[in-house]
Amino acid sequence: MKRIRTTFLRWVFFCALHAGALLIILGVALFLEARNMLPNPFGLAFSVLGVPLLLTPIFGWGWSELYVWWYNDRIPSHYCRTCGYDLTGNVSGVCPECGDPVV
């Protein structure tokens, strides 16, 4: 179950990162278009729209990094980081459930 959850979190992070990059590009394009192409009142309106579009993915990325750090910090050291198997008493250095090396 934990492996599925970890894989899902990685997938969510991957999608969020790419969506954030797209929003940053869109925000920069709107900001630059507003500064160079449109009259002042419209430029201000697009700047007000463009700046939140720039900041949203940055805050989203920071929030997801904080969550992944917090989630990984909650896993006790005697559990496998990949599948969550209890490794108490294991001396082989390899998780018997998933085969990953024990750190």
N, C-alpha and C positions, 0 to 999 in steps of 0.2 A: 504493500500500500504506500509506504513512504517513497519507494522508487518512482511510482507513478506520480506522486505529488511533486517530487523533485523535478521529474521530467516535465510535468505540466508547468511548473514555475519557470523552468528554463525556456519553454516555448512561449509563455506569456511575456517574459522579459525580452526575448528575441523580437516578438511582434511589437511590443511597446517601444523598443529601441528604433525599429524601422519606421513605425508610425511617427515617433518623435522627430526623426530625421526629416521625414516628409513635411511635418508641420513647421519645422525650422526653415526649410527651404521655402515653403509657402509664405511664412511670416516675413522672411527677408525680401522675397519678391514683392509682397504687398507694401512693405515699408519703403523699398527703393522706388517702386512705382509711384507711391504717394508723394515722395519727396521730389521726384523729377518731372512727373508728367501731369499732375493734376493741380488745379488752383488751390490756394491756401485753405479754404474751409474744408474742401474734400480731402486735402492732404492730412489735415489734423484728424479727420474722422478715420482715415485708413491707418494713420499712425497709432491711434488709440486701439484699433483692431489688430494691427500688426504686432505691437509689443506683447500683448497677452499670448498671441500665437507663438511668439518666440519663447516666452517664459514657461508656458505650460509643459512642453516636453522636457525642459530642463528640470523643473520641479518633479515631474512624473518619473524621470530617470533617477533622481536623487531619492525619491520615496521608495522606488522598487529596489534600489541598492541597499537602502536602510532595512527594508523588509527581509531581503535575502541574507544580510549580515545577521539580523536578529534571529531569523529562522535557523541558520547554521550554528549560531551561538547556543541555542537551546538544546541541541543534540548532545547528550552526555558523551564523554570521551570513550566509554567502553561499548558504544554502539557503532555499527558500520555507518559511515557517512552516505553510502549509496542506497542501501536497502533498509537500514534500521535494525538489522539483526543484532541481538545481544551477544557480544564477543567476550563475555566474562569467562575467564579460564582458557581462552584460546591462545596457544603459544606458536601456532604455525605461521602467523603473519599474513594469512589470507582468509578472507571471509568465506565460510563454508556455504553460505546461501547464494552469494552472487559472484564470488571469485575475485573480487577486487582486493588489492593489497591493503593491509591495515596500516594506517598512518600513526 
